[in-house]
Amino acid sequence: MRWGPFAEMYPELHVSAYKKTRIERDDGSVDWVVLRPQFQRMLRDLLNGVIDGVIFYDLDRLVRQPRDLEDLANVVGETKRPAIGCTSELNLVREADCNMARIMCVMLLKQSQDTARRVARDTLGAAEGGIPIGRIGYGWVRKGPDVGRLIEDEAKIVRRIFREYLDGENPTAIARELNLDKVPSPAGGTWDNPTIKVMITNPRYAAMVAYRGSHRIEKSQQHNGPSKLLTDDKGNPMMGQWDEIVPPQDWFKAQILMKERREDSGVDTTNYGGRERGKYLLSGIVRCSKCKAPMEGHMDNKRNYASYRCPARGRSGACGATSRKMEPLDSLIEVIMQEFIERELSQLPTDDDQERQEIASRKKELEQQEQQQIHEKERIEGKWQSGKLSELGWTEDDYDAHIGRISKNLREIAESSAALGSTAELESAETVAGQWANGDIPERRSLLKRYMEGIQLLPPGRGARVLDPKTVIPLWRHRRVTADSAAQISEALREGSDVPQS
């Protein structure tokens, strides 16, 4: 038998059907899913009748996660269109075959987990032995038998970057000076702020091992150098088999300085679920008018104003083409949120249920415990980084035991809080109004995410020089305020004064 012509092919080159990616939803919830764009496109086409069936070579080429198999089984069951394997007689339109596929998928998942575990163990073993994992980076020979040997011209640039940073220069100024001196960047182009920050927080420049693999107890952070370190059982940094470019003492001084500078600029550097909270109100909430991607806050130091920008083209499907000034947009959302609390939220009945009141009280207790543990952990880590553990009367073993205990407490607190569920609807309009009026940026952003799915920007009119409130559409979760009424509310700001727009 020969196959007829295929209507569509769904190749997924260099895409893992096993590895999960963490995604954060607009409501603040987090999920771990396998991102397979072609697989999802195939499901849509099968559901919509673009194709009348699916042919796959073998089940392990189709799915490795039971969740993906269930998604396919649901579509096949709904449409009664077959999904047939070439190397087996499986046809998922038959219930017995579908159940067999479920059993096989679990075994395939176990095979992938076993392989991943072996690879992770080998990677950790190599890191503990000081062997470079991946490309060792700028400043050393990257390939061949001399890998890890210094390239002195590049090493001088690295030392210059650390020296200028410790002398008070910021990463943007350092990048500008390197570009003026026509020094090529690691990629061969121009230097920029992110490149400098990545270099400053890289422990490898102090001949210490960086490890971000699955055996980490806590997730490393992009701008937190110590979180990338691999330490031994006593908490001491593990040293690599490559030449040192800057002394470890200078590297640790740079990490403390970076944290202080970020906090001085308004960034909350506290780690929440592996991520840091930003300093701009609508970062990740307001969406691009063209590609619908979440926009990011950006400060233009030359022009001395901040704006929300669509991420660079190619990042998660972003177009990089939309930018709005931050101040008028934040002011508009301030008016919309206050109006929502006064007109809409105040009309909701207050839930006096005793059980929910107890849940809300317990959640507040857990939040206080979490903050206490975080502050204690930061205090202990600060002593360790500055070499002052003796002030606490501790050895390195004591430090390791205390950090492990605090990490365990934080995990237990997070699990207890998640088990309690949501009490967002419990608070009265007066309570929410007080939280909004007195809250800092992270607290206000949390309130916005509680009641909004996001904020959609519409394209501005041609030649528009002021922010048109009708182009800012809050997407309310419970549809208590429609897009039209939101535009009417925000029009009040425009009637009071014209607000500049980029």
Buried (B, 14 or more C-beta within 10 A) or exposed (E): EEEEEEEEEBEEEEEBBBEEEEEBEBBEEEEEEBEBEBBEEBBEBBBEEEBEBBEBEEBBEBBBBBEBBBBBBEBBEEBEBBBBBEEBEBBBBBEEBBEBBBEBBEEBBEEBEEEBEEEEEEBBEBBBEBBBBEEBBBBBBBEEEEBBEBBEEBBBBBBBBBBBBBEEBBBBBBBBBBBEEEBEBBEEEBBBBEBBBBBBBBBBBBBBBBBBBEBBEEEBBEBBBBBBBBBEEEBBBBBBEBBBBBBBEBBBBBBBBBBEBBEEEEBBBBBEEEEBBBBBBBBBBBBBBBBBBBBBBBBEEEEEBBBBBBBEEEEEEBBBEBBBBBBBBBBBBBBBBBBBBEBBBBEEEEEEEEEBEEBBEBBEEBEEBBEEBBEBBBEBBEBBBEEEBEEBEBEBEBBBBBBEEBBEBBEEBBEBBEEEEEBBEBBBBEBBBEBBEEBEBBEBBBBBBBBBBBBBBEEBEEEEEBBBBBBBBBBBBEEBBEBEBBBBBBBEBBEEEEBEBB
